[in-house]
Amino acid sequence: MRTGAIVYVVGEKNIGDDFDVESAVRNLNIKADRVEFVAPKIGHFDVMDAWWFLLTKGMNRIICITAEVVNNTLKPIGHELRLYG
């Protein structure tokens, strides 16, 4: 079963141009085959758009994680939410 993850970025700080997406995902410790972002400067416009994109890429299980930018990395907020599968 392929797993997709959506990282929904919230908070006052936005993801900057020098933000290292790959290391931020590693720090979140997400176990997924594909990770998509919902943020003002990168990724998708909203969660529904990211969810549909992951479905079209063949993901059988999709989770959503809320995170905020802290010291140029991502800090998870709350629990992950299972959206599909």
C-alpha positions as CSV (number, residue, x, y, z in Angstrom):
1,M,0.0,0.0,0.0
2,R,1.4,3.4,-1.0
3,T,1.2,6.2,1.5
4,G,1.0,9.9,0.7
5,A,1.3,12.8,3.2
6,I,0.1,16.4,3.1
7,V,2.0,18.9,5.2
8,Y,-0.2,21.9,5.9
9,V,2.0,24.8,6.9
10,V,0.5,27.3,9.4
11,G,1.7,30.2,11.5
12,E,3.1,33.6,11.1
13,K,6.4,32.6,9.4
14,N,6.2,31.4,5.8
15,I,8.6,29.1,4.0
16,G,11.4,31.2,2.6
17,D,13.3,30.8,-0.6
18,D,16.3,29.2,1.2
19,F,14.1,26.6,2.9
20,D,15.4,23.0,2.6
21,V,12.3,21.0,1.9
22,E,14.0,17.6,2.0
23,S,15.7,18.0,5.3
24,A,12.5,19.4,6.8
25,V,10.6,16.3,5.7
26,R,13.3,14.1,7.2
27,N,13.0,16.0,10.5
28,L,9.2,15.5,10.6
29,N,9.9,11.7,10.4
30,I,7.0,11.1,7.9
31,K,6.8,7.5,6.6
32,A,5.3,8.2,3.2
33,D,6.1,7.4,-0.4
34,R,5.2,11.0,-1.5
35,V,4.9,14.2,0.5
36,E,3.1,17.3,-0.8
37,F,2.9,20.8,0.9
38,V,0.1,23.3,1.3
39,A,1.8,26.6,1.9
40,P,1.8,30.1,0.5
41,K,5.0,30.0,-1.5
42,I,5.4,26.3,-2.3
43,G,3.2,23.3,-3.0
44,H,-0.6,23.3,-3.4
45,F,-3.2,26.0,-2.9
46,D,-5.3,23.9,-0.5
47,V,-5.6,20.5,1.1
48,M,-8.2,19.3,-1.4
49,D,-5.9,20.1,-4.3
50,A,-3.0,18.2,-2.6
51,W,-5.3,15.3,-1.7
52,W,-6.6,14.9,-5.3
53,F,-3.0,15.1,-6.6
54,L,-1.9,12.2,-4.3
55,L,-4.9,10.2,-5.4
56,T,-4.1,10.6,-9.0
57,K,-0.5,9.4,-8.2
58,G,-1.8,6.1,-6.9
59,M,-1.7,6.7,-3.1
60,N,-3.9,4.2,-1.2
61,R,-3.5,5.9,2.2
62,I,-3.2,9.7,2.7
63,I,-2.5,11.5,5.9
64,C,-2.4,15.2,6.7
65,I,0.0,16.8,9.2
66,T,-0.1,20.4,10.4
67,A,3.3,22.1,10.9
68,E,4.7,25.5,11.5
69,V,8.1,27.0,10.5
70,V,10.5,27.3,13.4
71,N,14.2,28.2,12.9
72,N,14.0,27.3,9.2
73,T,12.6,23.8,9.9
74,L,9.1,22.4,10.4
75,K,7.7,21.6,13.8
76,P,4.6,19.4,13.8
77,I,1.4,20.7,15.6
78,G,-1.1,18.3,17.0
79,H,-1.8,14.8,15.5
80,E,-1.8,13.5,12.0
81,L,-5.2,13.1,10.4
82,R,-6.0,10.2,8.1
83,L,-7.8,11.5,5.0
84,Y,-8.1,8.4,2.9
85,G,-7.5,4.6,2.9
